[in-house]
Amino acid sequence: MRSLVFTVLAAGLVAGCTTQSPNDQDQYFDNITPDPVALQTENQRLATAEGGVSTVQLPADGGGAAPENLPSGISNTQDFEAVVEQESIASDAAKLAALRQSYTVVDPEPLPQRRDDVNLAAYAISQKQAVGVRTYNRSSSNMSNCSRYRNDPDAAQRRFLESGGPERDRNNLDTDGDGFACGWNPDLYRNLLPS
């Protein structure tokens, strides 16, 4: 085992001390000359996409000086001088008026009425006892019917309260008498209240 560790360490040291050989792909793009036909086609495509803005023709061989009248690269909508020439306060006001005309006011609908079901949040907040503290009298039977609510303790608590809980436990869902059925924990709702 020690020899394996020493071998790995030695290999790491040797690998760390070696110089890195140059990568042939590092110079790959230095030796590419663009295809003049493809370059011209791309320039025409860009000119069409920019709405007829003239583009600078770059030399196909990549050499030579670049022309001095290069486009600024800013579209007309972001060039302040171009916008000032095309738009005015009056035209902005007209656009704003047109937008106001197109507004659609949606009338609010009444809130849905809460069903008469059990409100678990209200029950959790109203009960002050901790989980597991006997607060209600239960029969001596320790047989719980929680197996059907194993994956949904909220459903067990709801059923418990609908059946007369917490004072009565007709379905044996709260055998310990704490008012919380099948391991249901009110802290989820209690923790939502500000301290």
VMD Tcl script that draws the C-alpha trace (Angstrom):
set ca {
  {0.00 0.00 0.00}
  {2.83 2.38 0.88}
  {4.62 1.58 -2.34}
  {1.48 2.50 -4.29}
  {1.24 5.85 -2.50}
  {4.92 6.60 -3.11}
  {4.60 5.60 -6.77}
  {1.65 7.96 -7.26}
  {3.50 10.80 -5.50}
  {6.62 10.24 -7.59}
  {4.60 10.19 -10.80}
  {2.92 13.45 -9.78}
  {6.28 15.10 -9.10}
  {7.68 13.95 -12.43}
  {4.59 15.16 -14.27}
  {4.75 18.53 -12.51}
  {8.42 19.07 -13.40}
  {8.13 18.40 -17.12}
  {7.77 21.30 -19.51}
  {4.61 21.57 -21.53}
  {5.05 20.86 -25.20}
  {3.55 23.43 -27.55}
  {0.09 22.70 -28.82}
  {-0.10 22.53 -32.59}
  {-3.64 23.89 -32.52}
  {-2.55 27.15 -30.85}
  {-1.24 28.40 -34.19}
  {-4.12 26.95 -36.23}
  {-5.97 30.21 -36.80}
  {-2.77 32.12 -37.61}
  {-2.33 30.25 -40.87}
  {-5.88 30.51 -42.27}
  {-6.50 32.75 -45.24}
  {-10.17 33.63 -45.75}
  {-11.95 32.57 -48.92}
  {-12.61 35.79 -50.91}
  {-15.98 34.56 -52.21}
  {-17.15 33.52 -48.75}
  {-15.95 36.83 -47.31}
  {-17.85 38.83 -49.92}
  {-21.00 36.72 -49.38}
  {-20.79 37.29 -45.64}
  {-20.36 41.05 -46.14}
  {-23.45 41.13 -48.36}
  {-25.45 39.12 -45.83}
  {-24.48 41.50 -43.05}
  {-25.36 44.54 -45.17}
  {-28.81 43.08 -45.86}
  {-29.34 42.23 -42.19}
  {-28.39 45.76 -41.10}
  {-31.02 47.24 -43.38}
  {-28.83 48.40 -46.18}
  {-26.03 49.88 -44.10}
  {-22.90 49.79 -46.17}
  {-20.12 47.61 -44.88}
  {-16.41 47.88 -45.28}
  {-14.86 45.38 -47.65}
  {-11.86 43.83 -45.95}
  {-8.99 42.71 -48.12}
  {-9.16 38.98 -48.83}
  {-5.50 38.39 -48.05}
  {-5.79 39.94 -44.59}
  {-3.09 42.51 -45.37}
  {-3.19 46.20 -46.12}
  {-4.40 49.10 -44.04}
  {-7.98 49.35 -42.91}
  {-9.99 52.26 -44.32}
  {-10.49 55.21 -42.01}
  {-14.24 55.59 -42.56}
  {-15.27 52.50 -40.61}
  {-18.89 52.41 -39.41}
  {-19.31 53.18 -35.71}
  {-20.95 49.83 -34.97}
  {-23.89 51.54 -33.24}
  {-27.32 50.94 -34.66}
  {-29.53 53.92 -35.44}
  {-31.72 53.28 -32.42}
  {-28.77 53.67 -30.06}
  {-26.99 56.52 -31.80}
  {-28.13 59.76 -30.17}
  {-27.49 61.89 -33.24}
  {-29.52 59.56 -35.47}
  {-32.41 59.42 -33.00}
  {-32.50 63.21 -32.69}
  {-32.82 63.44 -36.48}
  {-35.63 60.86 -36.65}
  {-37.61 61.50 -33.44}
  {-38.90 64.53 -31.60}
  {-40.83 65.23 -28.42}
  {-44.00 65.46 -30.49}
  {-43.43 62.06 -32.09}
  {-42.73 60.53 -28.68}
  {-45.95 62.08 -27.37}
  {-47.86 60.60 -30.31}
  {-46.39 57.15 -29.63}
  {-47.31 57.46 -25.96}
  {-50.87 58.46 -26.84}
  {-51.16 55.49 -29.19}
  {-49.95 53.15 -26.45}
  {-52.47 54.62 -24.00}
  {-55.23 53.96 -26.52}
  {-54.20 50.32 -26.75}
  {-54.25 49.74 -22.97}
  {-56.66 47.10 -21.84}
  {-58.00 47.43 -18.33}
  {-58.77 44.12 -16.73}
  {-61.41 44.26 -14.04}
  {-60.49 42.25 -10.99}
  {-62.59 39.25 -10.15}
  {-63.80 38.59 -6.63}
  {-61.57 36.43 -4.51}
  {-62.58 32.80 -4.35}
  {-64.51 31.90 -1.24}
  {-62.74 29.64 1.14}
  {-64.38 26.26 1.39}
  {-65.83 25.17 4.67}
  {-63.09 22.59 4.99}
  {-60.71 22.46 7.87}
  {-58.11 25.23 7.93}
  {-54.91 23.53 9.06}
  {-52.98 26.80 9.34}
  {-55.59 28.36 11.65}
  {-55.70 25.20 13.76}
  {-51.90 25.02 14.02}
  {-51.69 28.63 15.16}
  {-54.54 28.25 17.66}
  {-52.95 25.26 19.41}
  {-50.13 26.21 21.76}
  {-49.05 22.77 22.99}
  {-45.96 21.05 21.63}
  {-46.11 17.88 19.59}
  {-46.28 14.82 21.85}
  {-47.64 16.64 24.93}
  {-50.88 14.94 26.06}
  {-53.60 17.58 26.07}
  {-56.73 15.54 25.30}
  {-57.98 12.34 26.93}
  {-57.75 9.27 24.77}
  {-58.76 5.68 25.34}
  {-56.04 3.33 26.41}
  {-55.91 1.82 22.91}
  {-52.56 2.44 21.29}
  {-53.68 1.05 17.93}
  {-53.23 3.84 15.43}
  {-54.87 4.01 12.00}
  {-52.09 6.16 10.58}
  {-50.81 3.59 8.09}
  {-53.11 4.85 5.34}
  {-51.83 8.43 5.88}
  {-48.14 7.54 5.98}
  {-47.25 9.81 3.01}
  {-49.78 12.58 3.70}
  {-49.89 13.77 7.31}
  {-51.95 16.82 6.25}
  {-54.73 14.51 5.06}
  {-54.60 12.67 8.40}
  {-54.87 15.91 10.35}
  {-57.71 17.12 8.16}
  {-59.61 13.83 8.63}
  {-58.94 13.97 12.37}
  {-60.41 17.46 12.68}
  {-63.38 16.69 10.41}
  {-64.24 13.74 12.65}
  {-64.53 15.78 15.84}
  {-60.90 16.31 16.76}
  {-59.13 17.36 18.78}
  {-61.66 16.63 21.56}
  {-62.66 13.29 20.00}
  {-60.54 10.79 18.13}
  {-63.08 8.52 16.41}
  {-60.54 7.17 13.90}
  {-57.60 6.55 16.27}
  {-55.37 9.05 14.50}
  {-54.17 10.84 17.66}
  {-53.36 8.08 20.13}
  {-51.00 10.23 22.20}
  {-53.65 12.94 22.76}
  {-51.57 15.92 21.67}
  {-54.19 17.11 19.16}
  {-51.99 16.35 16.16}
  {-52.75 13.26 14.07}
  {-50.22 10.79 12.71}
  {-47.09 12.81 13.31}
  {-48.51 15.98 11.77}
  {-46.36 18.91 12.84}
  {-47.92 22.39 13.29}
  {-44.51 24.09 13.29}
  {-44.67 24.48 9.51}
  {-47.48 26.99 9.99}
  {-46.35 28.39 13.32}
  {-42.96 29.35 11.89}
  {-44.67 31.56 9.30}
  {-45.73 33.97 12.05}
  {-43.38 36.85 12.87}
  {-41.55 36.40 16.14}
}
mol new
graphics top color blue
foreach p $ca { graphics top sphere $p radius 0.5 }
foreach p [lrange $ca 0 end-1] q [lrange $ca 1 end] { graphics top cylinder $p $q radius 0.2 }
display resetview
